[in-house]
Amino acid sequence: MRRRRVSVIFLYDKDKRILMQHREENCDILPGYWGMFGGGIEEGETPLQALRRELVEEIEYRLSEPHFLFTKEYEQDGCIFELHSFAERYDIKQPIVQHEGQGHGWFTIDEASKLKITESRKDDLERVRKYLEIV
């Protein structure tokens, strides 16, 4: 079975809404689903280094001081994912300039849970809900 290491960010605004990406319909993994910005960890990169690189590539966003949330493994479509998740409050001085996906939006945890997302992502959102309650 294939293995893939990825890092994602739960970027949240002052109202504790999170930024989500609407994946393109023609992508290899989860076409048309909603997910978080981030991506694959390349050889020699730490999860945080990969996340910083991916965010600049995907949305021209530079992280300041992301907070590590959790790491988990799960299986999806014949692949085992090692997911590293971080959170950071959005810096309004940095506009989101999207280069990947068919769109994006800011959602409350409840709104995000109703989008086309995986069961694994629903679990992640509940973890993020608890984090947002204390920040």
N, C-alpha and C positions, 0 to 999 in steps of 0.2 A: 504494500500500500504506500502511496506517495505521502510525503511529509512536507509541510510548509510552515515556516515560521513567519509570523506577521506581528506588526505593532499598529495600534490604532489610538486615536485621541477622542475623548469625549470633551469637546470644546463646548463650554456653556457660557451663556450671557448673564447679564445682571438679573434677569428674571428666571434664571436657572433652566432656560430652554437649551437644548443641545442641538448642535449642528449635525445634520445627516446628509449623506450623499445618495442620490438616486442613480443606481448603476445603469449603464447602457444596456440595451436589449441584446446587443451582439457580443457582450463580453463572455469569457470562458467560464467564469465562476459567478454563480447567482445572478444571471441576467435579469434586469428589471426589479431587483430587490433594492431595499434601502439599507444602508450600512453606515459605518463610520469612515472618516478619512484616515488614510494610513496605507500600509502595504507591506510587501515582502522585505524580510531582513536578508541582506546580502552577506556573502562570506566575509568574515572579519568585522562585521558591524555589531554593535550592541543594539538591543531593542530601541533604546532612546536615540542613538545615532540614525538608525533606519527611519524612525518616525520623523525626526527633524528633516531628513533628506526628502522623504515622501511628501511631507506637507508643503515644502517649497515647490516641488514638482507639480503637485496636484492643485494647490490653491494659493500659491505664493505667500504662505503664512509662515512666520518665524516664531517658534515657541519661545517663551520666556523661561518659566520655571514649572514644567509639568509635574504633576503629582502622580506617582505610581499607584495604580489601583489594584490590579491583580494579574496573574498569569493563569491560564487554564489550557487544557487540551480538550479537543472535541473532534468528532468525525463528521464530515460533510461531503457528500457526493464522492465517496471512495478516497477521500484524502483525510489525513490526520493533521489538524491545525494546532499549532502552539501559538496561542494568542496572548500578547502582552498589551495591557490596557492602561492608559494614562488619562488624566483629566487636567484641564487648565481653564481658567476664566479667559474669555475672549477679550483681546485688546482691540477696542473699537477704532484705534488709529490705523489698524491694518485691514484694508478692504479684502474681502474674499474674491479672488480672481480664479475661477474654476477652469481647469484644463482637462479634467477627467470626469466622466459620468455625464448623465443627461440633465442633471439639475441638483439642487440642494435646497435645504430649508431648515428653519429653526423650529423645534418642536418641544413641547413638554414631554415628560416621560410617558404620561397617559396617551398623548397624541401619537408619539413614536411607536408605542406598543400596538397601535391599530394599523400601522403601515404594513406593507408587504415586507416582513422581516422573518428571519429564521427563529426557531425555538431557542437556539443558543443565544441569539441576540436579545430575545425577550428576557432571558435570565440575566444577561449583562446589564440590561436597563434597570432591573430591580436592584442590582448591586450599586449602580450609579445613583439611583434614587436615594439610597441610604447615605451615600457620600454627600449628595447635594443638600441633604437635611442638616448636615453639620458644618458646611462651609458658609 
